[in-house]
Amino acid sequence: MEAKKRLYIVSFGDSNKYRVEFEDVANVDPFHHTNPLCKVEAEIEEYLGKLFPGEPLAYYETPKVTEVNWDDRAEYESYPVLDDKAVKEIEAVLKKGVENMESQKVLDSNAPYADVNE
């Protein structure tokens, strides 16, 4: 079976969008272990889990993935590749996003009349 080339545009939380290109040899689920995105998703989940244990962070950990037709790949050449450098950039953006979310929770709970529904 001939390998099918795939192109995905990926982001996490409020991060930039990145390109993921790979050959799908077995025509399996795009999130199969051969997809490089699986490794990145696991790294980000582990990173955030260590920084913010017990927090529900699905919005930040779950990638937003859009498959792009391989023939249209020229339109997406300006997107950076999802590599180790990109993962570090994503982690920094997500860390800031979670910190902001937690700060907002504190502000909301300290607001006047915050105990009204208790």
Secondary structure, DSSP 8 states (H G I E B T S, - for coil): ---EEEEEEEEETT---EEEEEEESS---TTSTTSHHHHHHHHHHHHHHHHSTT---HHHHSEEEEEE-GGGGGGGTTS-B-SHHHHHHHHHHHHHHHHHHHHHHHHHHTSTTTTTT-
